[in-house]
Amino acid sequence: MWGEIMRLVQVTAKRAPNLPQFLDQLMVKMGAVTLEPAPELLAILDLTATEQKQILTTLYDTPQWIILLVRDRIQRERLASQKEAN
């Protein structure tokens, strides 16, 4: 599963001209219905075109970063669900 996500990140980052289109295209490729990013990540959408392109290049060159972020998000959501259940 993580290998497939890394491949999708690379393919999408290579073709997307900016971060909003990257997120839209990645959601489609992953079959995601909605995107609920952490509030601190929304600030990346306010970056300049050059800064966004640098991020896309980094995502293409090192997609394992997205895997680390996804795993972290899943773990935080799992812990929050456990706290709510108790």
C-alpha positions as a printed Julia matrix, in Angstrom:
86×3 Matrix{Float64}:
   0.0    0.0     0.0
   2.71   2.51    0.95
   4.63   1.77   -2.24
   1.51   2.53   -4.29
   1.04   5.83   -2.45
   4.67   6.76   -3.12
   4.2    6.0    -6.83
   1.0    8.08   -6.98
   2.72  11.0    -5.23
   5.59  10.92   -7.72
   3.37  10.66  -10.78
   1.08  13.43   -9.55
   3.89  15.75   -8.42
   5.57  15.4   -11.81
   2.49  16.59  -13.7
   0.84  19.09  -11.33
   1.66  22.77  -11.95
   0.78  23.83   -8.37
  -0.18  22.43   -4.97
  -3.97  22.8    -5.24
  -3.95  20.84   -8.51
  -1.56  18.3    -6.99
  -3.98  17.7    -4.11
  -6.99  17.49   -6.44
  -5.27  15.06   -8.8
  -3.88  12.94   -5.96
  -7.32  12.63   -4.4
  -8.75  11.38   -7.7
  -5.93   8.88   -8.2
  -6.3    7.58   -4.64
 -10.07   7.43   -4.84
 -10.43   9.85   -1.93
 -13.79  11.57   -1.56
 -12.73  14.41    0.73
  -9.55  15.95    1.99
  -9.36  17.08    5.58
  -5.86  18.52    5.94
  -4.5   19.55    9.29
  -4.98  23.34    9.73
  -1.24  23.97    9.77
  -0.92  22.41    6.29
  -3.46  24.78    4.74
  -0.84  27.54    4.84
   1.06  25.81    2.0
  -1.67  26.9    -0.39
  -0.71  30.55    0.22
   2.87  30.04   -0.98
   4.21  31.65   -4.13
   4.28  29.7    -7.38
   8.04  29.22   -7.02
   7.7   27.89   -3.49
   4.91  25.53   -4.56
   7.05  24.24   -7.43
   9.91  23.59   -4.99
   7.56  21.53   -2.81
   6.33  19.56   -5.82
   9.93  18.86   -6.82
  10.69  17.66   -3.29
   7.61  15.42   -3.32
   8.71  13.96   -6.64
  12.3   13.44   -5.52
  11.49  12.12   -2.02
   7.95  10.72   -1.89
   8.72   8.89    1.34
   8.0   12.2     3.1
   4.34  11.92    2.18
   4.31   8.4     3.59
   5.67   9.67    6.9
   3.02  12.4     7.0
   0.23   9.95    6.17
   1.36   7.49    8.8
   1.59  10.28   11.38
  -1.9   11.49   10.52
  -3.35   7.97   10.75
  -1.72   7.44   14.13
  -3.01  10.76   15.51
  -6.53  10.03   14.28
  -6.41   6.53   15.76
  -5.35   7.92   19.15
  -8.08  10.58   19.04
 -10.7    7.92   18.25
  -9.51   5.8    21.16
  -9.73   8.76   23.54
 -13.27   9.53   22.36
 -14.31   5.9    22.85
 -13.11   5.97   26.47
